[in-house]
Amino acid sequence: MSDEDHPSLYAGRGWKSTYMTNDKNVAEERAEKQGTKLEWIGNTAKSITDPMPAIRFDKENQRKTWFNSMVVGYNDPRDPEHCDVNISTKLANGEPLSDTVMQDCLRIMEEECVAIPWKKGDVMLVNNLMVLHGRRPLVTPPRQILVSLCK
């Protein structure tokens, strides 16, 4: 994660926005509470987590869900400005995910994406464990998030 946001990228949030701080020490503390370790490469944070299952079972909905953020760390070699193999998503054995696999994943995500036509006054409640963000540009500002519900 760079220190700045890049809204046009799938993983567009920088570490400052992700951890809501400008302080690297605070970011590390907040990441640790989420089970993530940060390693610093200049002002870029390399986010490290233990291997996780890609499929989870949501007890509340009695459904399996693909719960995986591998595309967040994908560095598409076709985008050299934002491609950094030092911060790419890797398999548990340390090898990077193949570009073919990642392109297939991104293609499927694009095919399954549903765009919600926002209108003034709309409210949306999303089960973040059941859906994946499309990472499209947001509606024209200003947008307000009035409440964030967590379990």
SVG drawing of the C-alpha trace seen along z (x, -y; Angstrom):
<svg xmlns="http://www.w3.org/2000/svg" viewBox="-34 -17 47 40">
<polyline fill="none" stroke="black" stroke-width="0.4" points="0.0,0.0 1.4,-3.3 0.9,-6.3 -1.5,-8.0 -4.9,-6.9 -5.2,-5.9 -9.0,-5.7 -8.6,-4.3 -6.9,-1.1 -8.7,1.9 -6.5,1.6 -6.8,-2.2 -6.6,-3.0 -3.2,-3.8 -2.2,-2.9 -3.0,-6.3 -6.7,-5.9 -6.8,-2.2 -5.6,-2.7 -6.9,-6.3 -3.5,-7.8 -0.4,-9.5 1.7,-7.7 3.4,-4.5 3.5,-3.2 -0.2,-3.8 -0.8,-2.0 1.2,1.0 -0.8,1.1 -4.1,1.0 -3.0,3.6 -1.8,5.9 -5.3,5.8 -6.6,7.1 -4.1,9.9 -1.9,8.2 1.8,7.3 3.1,4.3 6.6,4.1 7.8,0.8 9.6,0.2 10.1,-3.6 6.6,-5.0 5.0,-1.9 3.5,0.7 3.7,4.3 0.8,6.1 1.5,9.6 -1.2,12.0 -1.0,15.7 -2.5,18.0 -6.3,17.9 -8.9,20.1 -10.5,18.5 -13.9,20.0 -15.7,19.3 -19.0,20.5 -21.4,17.8 -23.4,19.3 -26.0,16.5 -26.9,17.0 -26.0,20.7 -24.0,20.1 -20.4,20.5 -18.8,17.3 -15.6,16.5 -13.9,14.2 -10.5,13.3 -8.6,10.2 -5.9,11.6 -6.7,9.1 -6.1,6.2 -2.3,6.9 -2.2,7.9 0.4,6.0 -0.6,6.1 2.5,6.0 0.5,4.2 0.4,1.2 4.1,0.5 3.4,-2.8 1.7,-0.9 3.4,2.5 5.7,3.4 6.6,7.1 7.8,6.3 4.2,5.8 2.4,8.4 0.1,11.1 1.9,14.4 1.0,18.0 1.8,19.5 5.0,20.9 6.2,17.4 5.6,17.7 3.6,14.9 0.1,15.7 0.3,16.2 -0.9,13.4 -3.2,15.8 -4.9,16.8 -5.2,13.1 -6.5,12.0 -9.1,14.8 -10.1,13.7 -10.5,10.1 -12.5,11.1 -14.9,13.1 -15.3,10.3 -16.0,7.9 -18.6,10.3 -20.3,10.7 -20.2,7.0 -23.6,5.3 -23.7,1.5 -26.1,-0.2 -27.6,-3.5 -27.3,-5.8 -29.7,-8.7 -29.8,-11.4 -31.3,-10.2 -30.4,-6.5 -29.3,-4.3 -27.6,-1.0 -27.0,1.8 -24.3,4.2 -23.2,7.5 -19.5,7.1 -18.9,10.8 -21.2,11.7 -20.2,9.2 -17.1,7.9 -16.6,4.2 -16.5,3.4 -14.0,0.6 -15.7,-1.6 -15.3,-5.4 -17.8,-6.8 -20.7,-8.9 -19.9,-12.6 -18.9,-14.0 -20.1,-14.9 -20.9,-11.4 -21.4,-10.9 -21.1,-7.6 -23.3,-8.3 -23.0,-5.0 -20.8,-1.9 -22.3,1.2 -20.0,3.9 -20.4,7.2"/>
</svg>
